[in-house]
Structure formats: structure tokens, C-alpha cells
Amino acid sequence: HQRLKIQPEQVAVAGDSGNDLEMFVAPYKGIIVANADPDLKQLSGQHIYQAGLNHADGVLEGLRFWQVL
């Protein structure tokens, strides 16, 4: 975000496994897809969206939720 000169609140991250955990920090907007590992699905908060769909469909769902698309 720094190199692109955008605010952290404008960054959306998406993931499905434990190695993605470090990305899911506020103020980033998180998208956790339905087929995510249990350790990732335990995350919650106003900056986390739990998608109902798997894989890329879940990412698109989250991007719509965060009004990126």
C-alpha cells in the first residue's frame, strides 16, 4: 500500500489457509473463503468477512461485500 500510495483501509486481503493469518490485521479488509482452514475461519471482527462461497467465488463475494466490485 505504501508504494502505491493508498491508505491501509483501502486494502482487501483474501485467504484460505493458516499461512495467510498475518495478512488479516486491521485496518485491512479481510475475506475468508468458505473452504478456508479452521484456524483461519476462527478469525472475526469488523474487518473480517466470512464468505459463503469457496475459492475465487468467495473472493469475489467478499470484494462485493467490501464494495470493491
C-alpha positions as CSV (number, residue, x, y, z in Angstrom):
1,H,0.0,0.0,0.0
2,Q,2.9,2.4,0.7
3,R,4.5,2.2,-2.7
4,L,1.1,2.6,-4.4
5,K,0.2,5.5,-2.1
6,I,-3.1,4.1,-1.0
7,Q,-4.5,4.0,2.6
8,P,-4.4,0.7,4.5
9,E,-8.2,1.0,4.9
10,Q,-8.4,0.6,1.1
11,V,-6.5,-2.8,1.0
12,A,-8.5,-6.0,0.8
13,V,-6.8,-9.3,1.6
14,A,-8.2,-12.8,0.9
15,G,-7.0,-16.2,2.1
16,D,-7.9,-19.8,2.8
17,S,-5.0,-21.3,4.9
18,G,-3.0,-20.7,8.1
19,N,-0.1,-19.2,6.2
20,D,-2.4,-16.3,5.3
21,L,-3.0,-15.4,9.0
22,E,-0.6,-12.5,9.1
23,M,-2.5,-10.6,6.4
24,F,-5.7,-10.4,8.4
25,V,-4.9,-7.4,10.6
26,A,-7.0,-4.2,10.8
27,P,-7.4,-1.9,9.1
28,Y,-7.0,-4.3,6.1
29,K,-10.4,-5.7,5.0
30,G,-10.2,-9.4,5.2
31,I,-12.0,-12.0,3.1
32,I,-12.0,-15.6,4.3
33,V,-13.4,-18.0,1.8
34,A,-15.8,-20.8,2.8
35,N,-13.3,-23.6,2.2
36,A,-10.7,-22.0,4.4
37,D,-8.8,-23.9,7.1
38,P,-10.4,-24.0,10.5
39,D,-7.6,-21.8,12.1
40,L,-8.4,-19.0,9.6
41,K,-12.2,-19.4,9.9
42,Q,-11.8,-18.7,13.7
43,L,-10.9,-15.1,12.9
44,S,-13.6,-12.5,13.5
45,G,-14.0,-8.7,13.8
46,Q,-15.4,-5.8,11.9
47,H,-12.6,-6.0,9.4
48,I,-13.2,-9.7,8.6
49,Y,-15.8,-11.0,6.1
50,Q,-16.6,-14.8,6.1
51,A,-17.6,-15.6,2.6
52,G,-20.2,-18.3,2.0
53,L,-18.6,-19.4,-1.3
54,N,-15.4,-21.3,-2.0
55,H,-12.2,-20.4,-3.8
56,A,-12.3,-17.4,-6.2
57,D,-16.1,-17.2,-5.9
58,G,-15.7,-16.5,-2.2
59,V,-13.1,-13.8,-3.0
60,L,-15.5,-12.2,-5.5
61,E,-18.3,-12.3,-2.9
62,G,-16.0,-10.6,-0.4
63,L,-15.0,-7.9,-2.8
64,R,-18.6,-7.2,-3.4
65,F,-19.2,-7.1,0.3
66,W,-16.4,-4.6,0.8
67,Q,-17.8,-2.7,-2.3
68,V,-14.5,-3.1,-4.2
69,L,-16.5,-4.5,-7.1
